[in-house]
Amino acid sequence: MIPSGPTLGVTESQRRGFLSVQVERARQDAKWGIQYHNVIEWLAILNEEQGELAQQCLRSHFGNVVSPELRAEAVQVAAVALAFIEAIDERRIRR
């Protein structure tokens, strides 16, 4: 869990967001295992998730109501981006 408090400057919304991304990362690892992709594959995965987020944004905009799936899709984009960062840092990027 990410600590919060005045010295860290973490807001309640940030804490909830970080926790949601952490939970989604754990769900992804449980579903897919540790991933070993090349950078193009990571980009494709991230873009696929971003496309799903874009669909929810369009539904919210043109439906004039916030889609219930909007936050979940944003969390998935952040979690995939974090997984990509982890792969880079842990040198799990295939050539």
RAMO-V318424 format. One record per pair of residues at least 24 apart in sequence whose C-alpha atoms are under 10 Angstrom apart, sorted by the first residue. I is the first residue (numbers start at 1). J is the second residue. If there is no record, write none. Layout:
BEGIN
I | J
I | J
END
This chain:
BEGIN
17 | 71
17 | 74
17 | 75
17 | 78
18 | 75
18 | 78
18 | 79
19 | 75
20 | 71
20 | 72
20 | 75
20 | 76
20 | 78
20 | 79
21 | 72
21 | 74
21 | 75
21 | 76
21 | 77
21 | 78
21 | 79
21 | 80
21 | 82
22 | 75
22 | 78
22 | 79
22 | 82
23 | 75
23 | 79
24 | 72
24 | 75
24 | 76
24 | 77
24 | 78
24 | 79
24 | 80
25 | 75
25 | 76
25 | 78
25 | 79
25 | 80
25 | 81
25 | 82
25 | 83
26 | 79
27 | 79
28 | 76
28 | 79
28 | 80
28 | 83
29 | 83
34 | 83
34 | 87
34 | 92
35 | 83
35 | 84
35 | 86
35 | 87
35 | 92
35 | 93
35 | 94
36 | 84
36 | 87
36 | 91
36 | 92
36 | 93
36 | 94
36 | 95
37 | 84
37 | 87
37 | 92
37 | 93
37 | 94
37 | 95
38 | 84
38 | 87
38 | 88
38 | 92
38 | 93
38 | 94
38 | 95
39 | 84
39 | 87
39 | 88
39 | 93
39 | 94
39 | 95
40 | 93
40 | 94
40 | 95
41 | 84
41 | 93
41 | 94
42 | 80
42 | 81
42 | 83
42 | 84
42 | 85
42 | 87
42 | 93
43 | 80
43 | 81
43 | 84
45 | 77
45 | 80
45 | 81
45 | 84
46 | 76
46 | 77
46 | 78
46 | 79
46 | 80
46 | 81
46 | 83
46 | 84
47 | 77
47 | 80
47 | 81
48 | 77
49 | 73
49 | 74
49 | 75
49 | 76
49 | 77
49 | 78
49 | 79
49 | 80
49 | 81
50 | 74
50 | 76
50 | 77
50 | 78
50 | 80
51 | 77
52 | 76
52 | 77
53 | 77
END
